[in-house]
Amino acid sequence: MKRHNFSAGPCILPGEVLQKASEAVINFDNGLSLLEISHRSKPFVDVMENARALALELLGLEGKGYKALFLQGGASTQFLMVALNMLEKRAGYLNTGTWSDKAIKEAKIYDDIYEVASSKDANYNYIPKGYDIPTDYDYFHCTSNNTIFGTQMKEFPNSPIPMVCDMSSDIFSRQLDFSQFDLIYAGAQKNMGPAGATLVVVKEDVLGKVSRKIPSMMDYKVHIGKSSMFNTPPVFSVYVSMLTLQWLKDLGGIAAIEKENDKKAQLIYSEIDLNPLFKGFSTKADRSTMNATFTLANDHLKETFETMVKEAGINGLNGHRSVGGYRASMYNALSLESVGILVDVMSELERKA
Ligand SMILES: *Cc1c(COP(=O)(O)O)cnc(C)c1O
């Protein structure tokens, strides 16, 4: 049976990418596995360079003073690495959920943090708007898509100070002017590849301004100086990320995938709004095109619905424990057809109930 993978992360990857990746595990270069060759060998250096170039190309940031790095430690390590490299006195953070909250907690280890706004008062079901960003802070940090709560920033502030964005769960999913950000980071496992690599895209001129000593592994300048090869990179994750970025480029890039992502989001949200058995979690204006969060209006249908979901081959629909209910994650590789299958199950439930 065909499986429809709505998992929030690690998540669905394109079938052809998985096929190529599995072949490279057996034979990547002259009978040697990708996993057993030197990361300093020409074939792998080419992979790393290609992955870095594709990331900048897809984001429209080539030749604009940015560098792309594939680092380890997940987006969670970026919470502290950003602070170590950029926080001298004080930074402003927008708190839109669990991940922003964790980023704030890590940065607080190094210096003072000011929450410019928070949506905690409503369990993060909306994105705060109309806040001020102090002009004398080191940087402003925000989370573009809140994977757990299913909210997404549709607009970004005109920040007077460098803007840092955690784009783990919606990078490469929609067109934005990416040059408004000075540093973007994203764990690979949501929209790019397997866990293990974290993409960091940084404008070089925001670095080197703090007075503290930075440990080498935590220093963006060290990684830039070594072309993202300061130590052994996560070769498999970088390779698969490269394949996914190539797949996206061949499809027509972010502009093309954004159209598909909008269709998928429209399909599920119109069902959530029209079907009286379901309720959306996020306020309408801030709904994420990547993670749709919803609950059953009445819990007595839980068992019936979940059995139907399972029988349809749908995987990974459980909501995060801090929200409950369901979460349909619709990353780039998920087809419109899969969303159609889920919507059919939801409307079938309405007919049965
Ligand atoms: C998943 C996620 C993270 C954490 O990523 P790790 O790679 O597991 O550290 C951080 N931020 C956002 C927005 C996420 O979705």
The ligand as an ORCA input file, in Angstrom:
! r2SCAN-3c Opt
* xyz 0 1
  C      12.922     20.791     14.585
  C      13.211     22.201     14.859
  C      14.329     22.594     15.623
  C      15.272     21.612     16.268
  O      16.074     21.030     15.346
  P      17.218     19.971     15.754
  O      17.918     19.794     14.455
  O      16.514     18.747     16.236
  O      18.060     20.581     16.803
  C      14.553     23.947     15.791
  N      13.732     24.863     15.263
  C      12.642     24.533     14.545
  C      11.769     25.606     13.981
  C      12.352     23.192     14.321
  O      11.274     22.845     13.590
*
